[in-house]
Amino acid sequence: MSRLHRIRPLATFVAALALFTFALAVSPHGAARAATTGVTYTVATATVTPTPCDVPPCQILSYSFTGTGTTTTAGAPAAGTFNWTFIPSKFSNSNACAATQGSGTMQIIWQDNTETDVTFSFKARDAHTWAIKGQVSAGTTTFPPNPIFPPTPLTPAEGVVGYPPNPCTGTTVPATISLFPPVPI
């Protein structure tokens, strides 16, 4: 076998690997993975307020959450007021108030009165938390770098929100929200 025949498969493999790596890097999901330095905000207590239907017993129309989130990540806004709405699309078979999945919006008001808007979907991970996944959809944030969480390129967001012990009534729950800037802070 000639030397050229032995090198050709290796060269083809290296070229294919380079092409795959490039495609991964330029895809929106690849860009999100490249920005591994996320900024996580801890919301120690978010107030949960369910909006029931007019004539019980029936399903909850939406859930509103409000709480102050803080982070220690240098270069990121230190705190903000997190207001988000969960709109259920699927409920538990055993509890008409317990939403198992749906969509929602989150508005974060930073300490300089600018804002970041996020749209997300949520899914019940277990009987104790909802997992949210979404992206920044708009914002006027002026924190450096200016702006820190722009809508383009896509800025992914994810988090875990506590599930109310009784989803038919309001209470307070903990939450964590992570935002992944296109350029790591």
C-alpha positions in Angstrom: 0.0 0.0 0.0 1.4 3.4 -0.9 2.0 6.1 1.6 -0.6 8.2 0.0 -3.3 5.6 0.6 -2.5 5.5 4.3 -2.6 9.3 4.7 -5.8 10.0 2.7 -8.3 8.5 5.3 -6.6 10.5 8.1 -6.7 13.7 6.0 -10.4 13.1 5.2 -11.1 12.6 8.9 -9.3 15.7 10.0 -11.0 17.8 7.3 -14.5 16.5 8.3 -13.7 17.2 12.0 -12.6 20.7 11.2 -15.8 21.3 9.1 -18.0 19.9 11.9 -16.3 22.1 14.5 -16.7 25.2 12.4 -20.4 24.4 11.8 -20.9 23.9 15.5 -19.2 27.2 16.3 -21.3 29.3 13.9 -24.7 27.8 14.8 -26.8 29.6 17.5 -26.6 26.6 19.8 -22.8 26.4 19.3 -22.5 30.1 20.1 -24.4 29.4 23.3 -22.0 26.6 24.2 -19.0 28.8 23.4 -20.2 31.4 25.9 -19.8 29.0 28.9 -19.5 31.9 31.3 -23.2 32.3 32.3 -24.4 34.8 34.8 -26.7 33.1 37.4 -29.1 35.1 39.5 -30.4 33.6 42.7 -34.0 34.6 43.7 -34.2 33.6 47.3 -37.9 34.1 47.6 -40.2 34.7 44.6 -43.8 35.4 45.4 -46.1 33.1 43.4 -49.6 34.3 42.6 -51.9 32.0 40.7 -54.7 33.5 38.5 -57.6 31.1 38.9 -60.5 30.7 36.5 -63.8 32.5 37.3 -65.8 29.5 38.5 -63.8 26.8 40.5 -63.1 24.0 40.4 -61.0 24.6 37.2 -57.5 25.0 36.0 -55.2 28.0 36.8 -55.0 30.5 33.9 -51.5 31.7 34.8 -48.9 32.1 37.5 -47.1 35.4 38.3 -43.8 35.4 40.1 -41.9 38.4 41.5 -38.6 38.5 43.3 -35.2 40.1 43.6 -32.4 38.2 42.0 -28.7 38.8 42.9 -25.4 37.6 41.6 -21.7 38.0 42.5 -20.4 37.8 38.9 -18.1 40.7 38.2 -19.2 42.9 35.3 -22.8 41.8 35.5 -25.6 43.8 37.0 -25.5 42.9 40.8 -29.3 42.7 41.2 -32.6 43.0 39.4 -36.3 42.6 40.0 -37.5 39.5 38.2 -41.2 39.5 37.1 -42.3 36.5 35.1 -45.5 34.9 34.0 -46.2 31.2 33.5 -49.0 30.3 31.1 -49.9 26.6 31.4 -50.6 24.4 28.4 -50.7 21.0 30.2 -51.8 20.1 33.7 -51.3 17.1 36.0 -54.0 14.4 35.9 -54.1 14.4 39.7 -54.3 18.2 40.3 -56.2 20.7 38.1 -53.9 23.5 39.4 -50.6 21.8 38.8 -49.2 22.9 35.5 -46.7 20.5 34.0 -45.7 22.5 31.0 -46.3 25.8 29.1 -44.7 29.0 28.0 -44.0 32.4 29.6 -42.3 35.7 29.7 -39.9 37.3 32.1 -39.1 40.9 32.5 -36.0 41.9 34.5 -35.8 45.4 35.8 -32.1 46.2 36.6 -31.0 48.7 39.3 -30.4 51.4 36.6 -34.1 51.0 35.5 -33.2 49.4 32.2 -34.8 46.0 31.4 -34.3 42.7 29.8 -37.2 40.6 28.4 -37.0 36.9 28.1 -39.5 34.4 26.5 -39.3 30.8 27.7 -41.0 27.5 27.9 -41.3 25.5 31.1 -41.7 21.9 32.1 -42.2 20.3 35.5 -39.1 18.5 36.4 -40.6 16.8 39.4 -43.1 17.7 42.0 -40.8 20.3 43.4 -39.5 22.5 40.5 -40.2 23.9 37.0 -37.3 24.0 34.6 -37.4 27.0 32.2 -35.5 27.4 28.9 -35.7 30.4 26.6 -33.9 33.4 25.1 -33.7 37.1 25.5 -36.3 38.7 23.2 -35.7 42.4 23.9 -34.0 44.8 26.3 -32.6 48.2 27.0 -29.9 47.2 29.4 -27.0 49.6 29.4 -24.6 47.8 31.8 -21.1 47.2 30.3 -20.4 45.7 27.9 -23.2 47.7 26.2 -25.7 46.1 26.2 -24.9 43.0 28.3 -27.9 40.8 27.3 -28.8 41.8 23.7 -31.5 40.0 21.7 -29.0 39.3 18.9 -27.0 37.2 18.7 -29.4 35.0 20.6 -28.8 35.1 24.4 -30.0 31.8 26.0 -31.6 31.8 29.4 -32.4 28.8 31.6 -33.4 28.3 35.2 -35.2 26.4 37.9 -38.2 27.7 39.7 -39.6 26.2 42.9 -43.0 24.5 42.5 -45.6 25.8 45.0 -46.5 23.1 47.6 -50.1 23.8 46.8 -50.2 25.2 43.2 -53.9 26.4 43.8 -52.8 29.0 46.3 -50.0 31.5 46.4 -46.8 31.2 48.4 -43.0 32.0 48.1 -40.5 29.8 46.2 -36.8 29.9 45.4 -35.5 30.3 41.9 -32.2 30.5 39.9 -32.0 32.2 36.5 -28.9 32.0 34.3 -28.3 34.2 31.3 -25.5 33.3 28.8 -24.1 36.5 27.1 -22.7 36.0 23.6 -19.4 37.3 24.9 -18.4 35.9 28.3 -18.1 38.6 31.0 
